[in-house]
Amino acid sequence: MWVWILFIALIVIFLALDLGVFHKNDHVIKTKEAGIWTAIWITVALSFSGVIYWLFANGLVDNPTGLTPDNAVLKYITGYLIELSLSIDNVFVIAVIFTAFKVPSLYQHRVLFWGILGAILFRGLMIVFGVALINKFDWIIYVFGIFLLYTAFSMLKGANHQFDPKKSFVFRQIKKVYPITSSMHGHDFFIQRMGIRAATPLFVALVMIELTDVLFALDSIPAILAITSDPFIVFSSNILAILGLRSMYFLISRMLEKFRFINYSLVVILAFVGLKMLFSHQIELPEWVSLTVISVSLLTGVLASLAISEKGNEASAD
């Protein structure tokens, strides 16, 4: 239990330093700054694999699935890469939400900070219930597998990108509870107007981001549960991937058109993980296979995007 307490305390410290020290004042996150922070979060997450090895080697954490230290590290890294790659699609939706509600770049980091804080709480609960379901009902893994295959098929058709926040059910419900101002009021989520508490577009964007993250967690958590049902590995890899989502958003959102084929990589990853779940009781793949499929899928998507983009530019130049 103390390992969980220390890990959660570490996350709280990271968040406090983020908002209270490094991003105390609202400012526009430039690409260079986003790149540096993305590299820092990825380095922290990958370095944590050393902690995973040490914990499992010394029996300092519960090991209900009987993992060796080497296997634990491989599952942690694979799970982290899955969460990180699936976050790319989340970036697209966040960009749509910010555009729809005209959230200035100056305040986007603040919205994402509180959004990710809520995402950590929601995902923690979903992980606990997901692990409990798999441990109690073996057949639930087939349900997760079919769901991931359906999600991959929907993503292939482009269904996930047909999204207008202002026409959503959630937006209509928020308007019933709070009047919504038409303009920003600094970085405030609420204002008092003529004795009435009104929500600003920042609050609406925050709620939309929270709820869309819950929807994306319905994909990502079953995906990582296909790799391992060890609760500490699932939780730590998931949370460390979320912590890097803010900086990754500011880095990738400006390059979404350039890396337009990355969604096909996500389709391959989700389909692979879904099939792995469906055949988990018949075929046991070595962990390096999963890691290779995920890495090659992402790399192929990036390289294809760059190559095809360059050819397109050359054609237009001619």
C-alpha positions as CSV (number, residue, x, y, z in Angstrom):
1,M,0.0,0.0,0.0
2,W,2.8,2.4,0.8
3,V,4.0,2.1,-2.9
4,W,0.6,3.4,-4.1
5,I,0.7,6.2,-1.6
6,L,4.2,7.3,-2.6
7,F,3.3,7.1,-6.3
8,I,0.1,9.2,-5.9
9,A,2.1,11.7,-3.7
10,L,4.7,11.9,-6.5
11,I,1.9,12.7,-9.0
12,V,0.5,15.4,-6.7
13,I,4.0,17.0,-6.5
14,F,4.4,16.9,-10.2
15,L,1.0,18.7,-10.7
16,A,1.7,21.2,-8.0
17,L,5.1,22.1,-9.6
18,D,3.4,22.3,-13.0
19,L,0.7,24.8,-12.1
20,G,2.3,26.5,-9.1
21,V,5.9,27.0,-10.4
22,F,6.5,26.3,-14.1
23,H,3.1,27.6,-15.4
24,K,2.1,29.9,-12.6
25,N,1.4,32.7,-15.0
26,D,-0.8,32.2,-18.1
27,H,1.2,32.3,-21.3
28,V,1.1,30.9,-24.8
29,I,2.8,27.5,-25.0
30,K,5.2,27.7,-28.0
31,T,6.3,24.6,-30.0
32,K,9.8,24.7,-28.5
33,E,8.5,24.7,-24.9
34,A,6.0,22.0,-25.7
35,G,8.7,19.9,-27.3
36,I,11.0,20.3,-24.2
37,W,8.1,19.3,-21.8
38,T,7.1,16.4,-24.0
39,A,10.6,15.1,-23.9
40,I,10.8,15.6,-20.1
41,W,7.5,13.7,-19.5
42,I,8.5,10.8,-21.8
43,T,11.9,10.6,-20.1
44,V,10.3,10.5,-16.7
45,A,7.8,7.8,-17.8
46,L,10.5,5.6,-19.4
47,S,12.8,6.1,-16.4
48,F,10.0,4.9,-14.2
49,S,10.5,1.4,-15.8
50,G,13.6,1.2,-13.6
51,V,11.4,1.7,-10.5
52,I,9.1,-1.0,-11.8
53,Y,12.0,-3.4,-12.1
54,W,13.2,-2.6,-8.6
55,L,9.8,-2.9,-7.1
56,F,9.1,-6.3,-8.7
57,A,12.6,-7.6,-8.1
58,N,12.4,-6.9,-4.4
59,G,8.7,-7.9,-3.9
60,L,7.8,-4.4,-2.8
61,V,4.5,-4.3,-4.6
62,D,1.7,-6.8,-4.9
63,N,2.2,-9.2,-7.8
64,P,-1.1,-11.0,-8.4
65,T,-0.2,-12.1,-11.9
66,G,3.2,-13.5,-10.9
67,L,5.3,-11.3,-13.2
68,T,9.1,-11.5,-13.3
69,P,10.9,-8.1,-13.1
70,D,11.8,-8.2,-16.8
71,N,8.2,-9.1,-17.8
72,A,6.9,-6.3,-15.6
73,V,9.1,-3.7,-17.3
74,L,8.1,-4.9,-20.8
75,K,4.4,-4.8,-19.9
76,Y,4.8,-1.3,-18.4
77,I,6.6,0.1,-21.4
78,T,4.1,-1.6,-23.8
79,G,1.2,-0.3,-21.8
80,Y,2.7,3.2,-21.7
81,L,3.2,3.3,-25.5
82,I,-0.4,2.1,-26.0
83,E,-1.8,4.9,-23.8
84,L,0.5,7.5,-25.4
85,S,-0.4,6.5,-28.9
86,L,-4.2,6.5,-28.2
87,S,-3.8,9.9,-26.7
88,I,-3.1,11.2,-30.2
89,D,-6.7,10.9,-31.2
90,N,-7.7,12.7,-27.9
91,V,-5.5,15.6,-29.1
92,F,-7.7,15.9,-32.2
93,V,-10.9,16.2,-30.2
94,I,-9.3,18.7,-27.7
95,A,-8.3,20.9,-30.7
96,V,-11.9,20.8,-32.0
97,I,-13.3,21.7,-28.6
98,F,-10.9,24.7,-28.2
99,T,-11.7,25.9,-31.7
100,A,-15.5,25.6,-31.2
101,F,-15.5,27.6,-28.0
102,K,-12.8,30.0,-29.2
103,V,-10.5,29.3,-26.2
104,P,-7.4,31.6,-26.6
105,S,-4.0,29.9,-26.6
106,L,-3.2,31.9,-23.5
107,Y,-5.7,29.9,-21.3
108,Q,-5.5,26.5,-23.0
109,H,-2.9,25.1,-20.6
110,R,-5.0,26.1,-17.6
111,V,-8.1,24.2,-19.0
112,L,-6.0,21.2,-19.8
113,F,-4.4,21.1,-16.3
114,W,-7.8,20.9,-14.6
115,G,-9.1,18.6,-17.3
116,I,-6.2,16.1,-16.7
117,L,-6.6,16.3,-13.0
118,G,-10.1,15.1,-13.3
119,A,-9.0,12.5,-15.9
120,I,-6.6,11.0,-13.3
121,L,-9.5,10.6,-10.8
122,F,-11.9,9.1,-13.4
123,R,-9.3,6.8,-14.9
124,G,-8.2,5.6,-11.5
125,L,-11.8,4.5,-10.8
126,M,-12.2,2.9,-14.2
127,I,-8.9,0.9,-13.8
128,V,-10.0,-0.4,-10.4
129,F,-13.4,-1.6,-11.8
130,G,-11.8,-2.9,-15.0
131,V,-9.2,-5.0,-13.2
132,A,-11.9,-6.3,-10.8
133,L,-14.1,-7.3,-13.7
134,I,-11.3,-9.2,-15.5
135,N,-10.3,-11.0,-12.3
136,K,-13.9,-11.9,-11.4
137,F,-15.3,-12.7,-14.9
138,D,-12.9,-14.3,-17.4
139,W,-15.4,-13.8,-20.2
140,I,-15.4,-10.0,-19.9
141,I,-12.1,-9.9,-21.8
142,Y,-14.0,-11.0,-24.9
143,V,-16.4,-8.1,-24.5
144,F,-13.5,-5.7,-24.3
145,G,-11.9,-7.3,-27.3
146,I,-15.0,-6.9,-29.5
147,F,-15.4,-3.3,-28.3
148,L,-11.9,-2.5,-29.3
149,L,-12.4,-4.0,-32.8
150,Y,-15.6,-2.0,-33.2
151,T,-13.7,1.1,-32.1
152,A,-11.0,0.4,-34.7
153,F,-13.6,-0.1,-37.4
154,S,-15.4,3.2,-36.4
155,M,-12.0,5.0,-36.5
156,L,-11.2,3.6,-39.9
157,K,-14.5,5.1,-41.2
158,G,-13.7,8.4,-39.6
159,A,-16.7,8.3,-37.2
160,N,-14.6,9.6,-34.2
161,H,-13.9,12.9,-36.0
162,Q,-17.5,13.8,-36.8
163,F,-17.9,15.9,-33.7
164,D,-19.5,19.3,-33.1
165,P,-19.2,20.3,-29.4
166,K,-21.9,22.9,-29.6
167,K,-24.5,20.4,-30.9
168,S,-23.7,17.8,-28.3
169,F,-26.1,16.6,-25.6
170,V,-23.6,17.7,-22.9
171,F,-23.5,21.3,-24.1
172,R,-27.3,21.5,-24.0
173,Q,-27.4,20.2,-20.5
174,I,-24.8,22.7,-19.3
175,K,-26.9,25.5,-20.7
176,K,-29.9,24.3,-18.6
177,V,-27.8,24.4,-15.4
178,Y,-25.8,27.6,-16.0
179,P,-26.2,30.6,-18.3
180,I,-23.1,30.7,-20.6
181,T,-21.3,33.9,-21.4
182,S,-20.5,34.6,-25.0
183,S,-17.0,35.9,-24.2
184,M,-14.0,35.1,-22.0
185,H,-13.4,36.8,-18.7
186,G,-9.7,36.2,-18.2
187,H,-9.0,32.7,-17.0
188,D,-12.1,32.5,-14.8
189,F,-14.4,29.5,-15.2
190,F,-17.4,31.4,-13.6
191,I,-18.4,35.0,-13.1
192,Q,-21.1,36.8,-11.2
193,R,-23.4,38.8,-13.4
194,M,-26.3,40.7,-11.9
195,G,-26.3,38.3,-9.0
196,I,-26.4,35.3,-11.3
197,R,-23.6,32.8,-11.5
198,A,-22.7,32.2,-15.1
199,A,-20.2,29.8,-16.8
200,T,-17.6,31.1,-19.2
201,P,-16.6,29.2,-22.4
202,L,-13.6,28.0,-20.5
203,F,-15.8,26.0,-18.1
204,V,-17.8,24.5,-21.0
205,A,-14.6,23.5,-22.7
206,L,-13.3,21.9,-19.5
207,V,-16.4,19.8,-19.0
208,M,-16.4,18.7,-22.6
209,I,-12.7,17.7,-22.3
210,E,-13.4,15.8,-19.1
211,L,-16.2,13.8,-20.6
212,T,-14.4,13.1,-23.9
213,D,-11.5,11.8,-21.9
214,V,-13.8,9.4,-20.1
215,L,-15.0,8.2,-23.6
216,F,-11.5,7.7,-24.8
217,A,-10.7,5.8,-21.6
218,L,-13.3,3.3,-22.6
219,D,-10.9,2.4,-25.5
220,S,-7.5,2.9,-23.8
221,I,-8.2,1.0,-20.5
222,P,-9.4,-2.2,-22.1
223,A,-6.4,-1.9,-24.5
224,I,-3.9,-1.9,-21.6
225,L,-5.8,-4.6,-19.8
226,A,-5.1,-6.8,-22.8
227,I,-1.4,-6.4,-21.9
228,T,-1.6,-6.9,-18.2
229,S,-4.1,-7.0,-15.4
230,D,-1.5,-6.0,-12.8
231,P,-3.2,-3.0,-11.2
232,F,0.0,-1.0,-10.4
233,I,1.4,-1.3,-13.9
234,V,-1.9,-0.4,-15.5
235,F,-2.4,2.6,-13.2
236,S,1.2,4.0,-13.3
237,S,1.6,3.6,-17.1
238,N,-1.9,5.2,-17.7
239,I,-1.3,8.2,-15.4
240,L,2.2,8.9,-16.6
241,A,0.9,8.9,-20.2
242,I,-1.9,11.4,-19.2
243,L,0.6,13.7,-17.5
244,G,2.4,14.1,-20.8
245,L,-0.8,14.8,-22.7
246,R,-0.9,18.6,-22.2
247,S,2.6,19.2,-23.6
248,M,1.9,16.6,-26.4
249,Y,-1.3,18.5,-27.3
250,F,0.6,21.8,-27.8
251,L,3.3,20.0,-29.8
252,I,1.1,17.7,-32.0
253,S,-2.1,19.9,-32.4
254,R,-0.1,22.2,-34.7
255,M,1.0,19.2,-36.8
256,L,-2.3,17.3,-37.1
257,E,-2.6,17.9,-40.8
258,K,1.0,16.9,-41.4
259,F,0.6,13.6,-39.6
260,R,-2.8,12.8,-41.0
261,F,-2.0,9.1,-41.5
262,I,-1.3,8.5,-37.8
263,N,-5.0,7.5,-37.3
264,Y,-4.3,4.4,-39.4
265,S,-1.6,3.5,-36.9
266,L,-4.2,3.7,-34.1
267,V,-6.6,1.5,-36.1
268,V,-3.9,-1.2,-36.4
269,I,-3.0,-0.9,-32.7
270,L,-6.6,-1.1,-31.5
271,A,-7.4,-4.0,-33.9
272,F,-4.2,-5.9,-32.8
273,V,-5.1,-5.4,-29.1
274,G,-8.7,-6.4,-29.7
275,L,-7.7,-9.6,-31.4
276,K,-5.1,-10.3,-28.7
277,M,-8.0,-10.2,-26.2
278,L,-10.3,-12.4,-28.2
279,F,-7.6,-15.1,-28.5
280,S,-5.9,-14.6,-25.1
281,H,-7.0,-18.0,-23.9
282,Q,-5.7,-19.8,-27.1
283,I,-2.6,-17.9,-28.0
284,E,-0.1,-16.3,-25.7
285,L,2.1,-13.8,-27.5
286,P,5.5,-12.8,-26.1
287,E,5.5,-9.2,-24.8
288,W,8.1,-8.2,-27.3
289,V,5.6,-8.9,-30.1
290,S,3.1,-6.4,-28.8
291,L,5.8,-3.9,-28.2
292,T,7.1,-4.3,-31.8
293,V,3.6,-4.1,-33.4
294,I,2.8,-0.9,-31.5
295,S,6.2,0.7,-32.3
296,V,6.2,-0.2,-35.9
297,S,2.6,0.9,-36.4
298,L,3.4,4.4,-35.0
299,L,6.6,4.7,-36.9
300,T,5.0,3.7,-40.2
301,G,2.2,6.2,-39.7
302,V,4.6,9.0,-39.0
303,L,6.9,8.1,-41.9
304,A,4.0,7.6,-44.4
305,S,2.6,11.0,-43.4
306,L,6.0,12.7,-43.9
307,A,6.7,11.0,-47.2
308,I,3.2,11.5,-48.8
309,S,3.1,15.1,-47.5
310,E,6.5,15.9,-49.1
311,K,5.3,14.3,-52.5
312,G,2.1,16.4,-52.3
313,N,4.1,19.6,-51.8
314,E,6.5,18.8,-54.6
315,A,3.5,18.2,-56.9
316,S,1.9,21.5,-56.0
317,A,5.2,23.3,-56.5
318,D,5.5,21.9,-60.1
